[in-house]
């Protein structure tokens, strides 16, 4: 074999290797480009997974038990108040009334949505006072449950679980910042609204995003939504 032939064969192999390397880089560039575009364009929005919501067993105005397990499979809007919310307490009942109407008209595709108000003043929240409160705010028990529990358990669930600090003063008045929380059907805390009474439009938007995620997460769609969570494709307020 001549020297020229040997060099030609070696050049051909090197050329072939360079083509293979170029092909591999091209193939790798496709998913990497797709990932970058997904992260930048964020074609799907989701509500964040903040953490596991607390477990609880409370009692409603009719003496019936309500637990977090009873709400499994349902999306739940929580808020926290007292039976007599006066200054400095921020009254969120009007916003909750609007949310109740929103929940009733919302197309959930069969996914149940509930509302739960947890009363902090359990020592004052007798069944009669709870019923009066429910009547005053127009709570439909099919959609909106009013509950309370022992003071120590409330501290664990509301303070430790939902992260709402509250304090009862010597005059009996409760001081706390308003908080509304949104929990999905798996018991995951998905949104917290801390700036006064929440904007109903924001809550509705987040509910719709959660409903879309449930309805479109089968098969490959689930991977797309996991990517949306991975790249923090969150809706902004």
C-alpha positions as CSV (number, residue, x, y, z in Angstrom):
1,X,0.0,0.0,0.0
2,X,1.4,3.4,-0.9
3,X,1.9,6.2,1.5
4,X,-0.6,8.3,-0.4
5,X,-3.3,5.6,-0.1
6,X,-2.6,5.3,3.7
7,X,-3.0,9.0,4.3
8,X,-6.2,9.1,2.2
9,X,-7.7,6.3,4.3
10,X,-6.7,8.0,7.5
11,X,-8.2,11.3,6.3
12,X,-11.4,9.5,5.4
13,X,-11.7,8.0,8.9
14,X,-11.0,11.4,10.5
15,X,-13.6,13.0,8.3
16,X,-16.1,10.3,9.2
17,X,-15.4,10.7,12.9
18,X,-15.8,14.5,12.7
19,X,-19.2,13.9,11.0
20,X,-20.3,11.5,13.7
21,X,-19.2,14.0,16.4
22,X,-21.1,16.8,14.6
23,X,-24.2,14.6,14.3
24,X,-24.1,13.8,18.1
25,X,-23.7,17.5,18.9
26,X,-26.7,18.3,16.6
27,X,-28.8,15.6,18.3
28,X,-27.9,16.9,21.7
29,X,-28.6,20.5,20.7
30,X,-32.2,19.7,19.8
31,X,-33.4,18.8,23.3
32,X,-31.2,21.4,24.9
33,X,-32.7,24.1,22.6
34,X,-36.2,22.8,23.5
35,X,-35.4,23.0,27.2
36,X,-34.1,26.6,26.9
37,X,-37.1,27.6,24.8
38,X,-39.4,26.0,27.4
39,X,-37.7,27.8,30.3
40,X,-37.7,31.2,28.5
41,X,-41.1,31.1,26.8
42,X,-42.9,29.2,29.6
43,X,-45.8,27.9,27.3
44,X,-47.6,26.4,30.3
45,X,-48.2,28.1,33.7
46,X,-48.6,26.3,37.0
47,X,-49.2,27.2,40.6
48,X,-46.2,26.3,42.8
49,X,-46.1,23.3,45.1
50,X,-45.3,25.1,48.4
51,X,-45.4,22.0,50.7
52,X,-47.7,19.6,52.4
53,X,-50.7,21.2,54.0
54,X,-51.3,20.3,57.7
55,X,-53.6,17.4,58.8
56,X,-56.5,18.2,61.1
57,X,-59.7,17.0,62.6
58,X,-62.1,19.9,63.4
59,X,-65.8,20.3,64.2
60,X,-68.3,22.4,62.2
61,X,-71.4,24.3,63.4
62,X,-73.5,21.2,63.4
63,X,-71.1,19.2,65.5
64,X,-70.0,17.2,62.5
65,X,-66.4,16.2,62.1
66,X,-64.3,17.6,59.2
67,X,-60.8,16.4,58.5
68,X,-58.2,17.0,55.8
69,X,-58.8,13.4,54.7
70,X,-62.4,14.2,54.1
71,X,-61.2,16.9,51.7
72,X,-58.9,14.6,49.8
73,X,-59.6,14.8,46.0
74,X,-61.1,18.3,46.5
75,X,-59.5,21.7,45.9
76,X,-59.9,23.8,49.0
77,X,-59.8,27.5,49.8
78,X,-59.0,28.1,53.4
79,X,-59.3,31.3,55.4
80,X,-58.9,32.2,59.1
81,X,-60.9,34.6,61.2
82,X,-62.9,34.9,64.4
83,X,-66.7,35.0,65.1
84,X,-66.5,38.7,65.8
85,X,-63.8,40.2,63.6
86,X,-63.3,43.8,64.7
87,X,-60.3,46.2,64.4
88,X,-57.5,45.3,64.2
89,X,-58.9,42.1,62.6
90,X,-59.2,42.4,58.8
91,X,-62.7,41.3,57.8
92,X,-62.3,39.0,54.8
93,X,-65.9,37.7,54.8
94,X,-66.9,39.9,51.7
95,X,-64.1,38.4,49.7
96,X,-65.1,34.9,50.8
97,X,-68.7,35.6,49.7
98,X,-67.4,36.6,46.3
99,X,-65.3,33.4,46.1
100,X,-68.3,31.3,47.0
101,X,-70.1,32.8,44.0
102,X,-67.1,32.2,41.9
103,X,-66.8,28.6,42.9
104,X,-70.4,27.9,42.1
105,X,-70.1,29.3,38.6
106,X,-66.6,27.9,37.8
107,X,-66.4,25.1,35.3
108,X,-64.3,22.6,37.2
109,X,-64.8,19.7,34.9
110,X,-66.2,17.7,37.7
111,X,-63.4,18.4,40.1
112,X,-65.0,19.5,43.5
113,X,-63.9,22.8,45.1
114,X,-64.7,23.6,48.7
115,X,-64.2,26.5,51.0
116,X,-63.2,26.1,54.7
117,X,-63.1,28.9,57.3
118,X,-61.2,28.1,60.5
119,X,-62.3,30.1,63.5
120,X,-59.5,31.0,65.8
121,X,-61.6,31.9,68.8
122,X,-62.7,28.4,69.6
123,X,-63.6,29.2,73.2
124,X,-66.2,31.7,71.9
125,X,-67.2,29.6,68.8
126,X,-70.1,27.7,70.3
127,X,-72.3,25.9,67.8
128,X,-74.9,28.6,68.0
129,X,-72.3,31.4,67.4
130,X,-70.9,29.4,64.5
131,X,-74.3,29.0,63.0
132,X,-74.9,32.8,63.4
133,X,-71.6,33.5,61.8
134,X,-72.4,31.2,58.8
135,X,-75.8,32.8,58.4
136,X,-74.3,36.3,58.6
137,X,-71.7,35.6,55.9
138,X,-74.1,33.6,53.7
139,X,-72.1,30.4,53.8
140,X,-73.7,27.6,51.8
141,X,-72.7,24.4,53.7
142,X,-72.6,22.5,50.4
143,X,-69.6,24.7,49.4
144,X,-68.4,26.5,52.5
145,X,-67.8,24.9,55.9
146,X,-67.2,26.8,59.1
147,X,-65.0,24.8,61.6
148,X,-63.0,25.2,64.8
149,X,-61.1,23.0,67.3
150,X,-59.2,23.0,70.6
151,X,-56.9,26.0,71.1
152,X,-53.7,23.9,71.2
153,X,-54.6,22.0,68.1
154,X,-55.5,25.3,66.3
155,X,-52.0,26.6,67.1
156,X,-50.4,23.5,65.6
157,X,-52.5,23.5,62.4
158,X,-52.9,27.2,61.8
159,X,-49.6,28.5,63.2
160,X,-47.3,25.5,62.5
161,X,-49.0,24.1,59.4
162,X,-50.3,27.1,57.5
163,X,-47.8,29.5,58.9
164,X,-50.2,32.1,60.3
165,X,-49.1,33.7,63.5
166,X,-51.9,34.9,65.7
167,X,-52.1,36.1,69.3
168,X,-55.0,36.7,71.7
169,X,-54.5,39.9,73.7
170,X,-55.5,40.3,77.4
171,X,-58.8,42.0,76.2
172,X,-59.7,38.9,74.3
173,X,-59.1,40.4,70.8
174,X,-57.2,38.2,68.3
175,X,-54.4,39.9,66.3
176,X,-53.3,38.3,63.1
177,X,-52.5,39.1,59.5
178,X,-55.1,37.9,57.0
179,X,-54.3,34.8,55.1
180,X,-56.1,32.8,52.5
181,X,-54.6,29.4,51.3
182,X,-55.3,27.2,48.4
183,X,-54.7,23.4,48.7
184,X,-55.0,20.8,45.9
185,X,-56.7,17.4,46.0
186,X,-53.4,15.7,47.0
187,X,-53.2,17.9,50.1
188,X,-50.4,20.1,48.7
189,X,-50.4,23.8,49.6
190,X,-50.3,25.6,46.3
191,X,-50.9,29.3,47.0
192,X,-51.0,31.8,49.9
193,X,-52.6,35.2,49.7
194,X,-51.3,37.4,52.4
195,X,-51.9,41.0,51.3
196,X,-55.2,41.7,53.0
197,X,-58.4,40.3,51.5
198,X,-57.4,38.3,48.4
199,X,-58.3,39.4,44.9
200,X,-60.9,36.9,43.8
201,X,-59.6,37.1,40.2
202,X,-56.2,35.8,41.4
203,X,-57.8,32.9,43.3
204,X,-59.9,32.0,40.3
205,X,-56.9,32.1,38.0
206,X,-54.9,29.8,40.2
207,X,-57.8,27.4,40.6
208,X,-58.1,27.3,36.8
209,X,-54.4,26.5,36.4
210,X,-54.7,23.7,39.0
211,X,-57.8,22.3,37.2
212,X,-56.0,22.4,33.9
213,X,-53.1,20.6,35.4
214,X,-55.3,17.8,36.7
215,X,-57.1,17.4,33.5
216,X,-54.1,17.4,31.2
217,X,-51.5,15.5,33.2
218,X,-52.2,12.1,31.8
219,X,-49.4,10.4,29.9
220,X,-46.9,12.7,28.2
221,X,-48.8,15.7,29.5
222,X,-47.6,14.9,33.0
223,X,-44.0,15.3,31.9
224,X,-44.8,18.7,30.4
225,X,-46.3,19.8,33.7
226,X,-43.4,18.4,35.7
227,X,-41.1,20.5,33.4
228,X,-43.3,23.6,34.1
229,X,-42.8,23.0,37.9
230,X,-39.1,22.4,37.4
231,X,-38.6,25.6,35.5
232,X,-40.9,27.6,37.9
233,X,-43.4,28.6,35.2
234,X,-45.5,30.4,37.7
235,X,-48.2,33.0,37.0
236,X,-47.3,36.4,38.4
237,X,-49.7,38.7,40.3
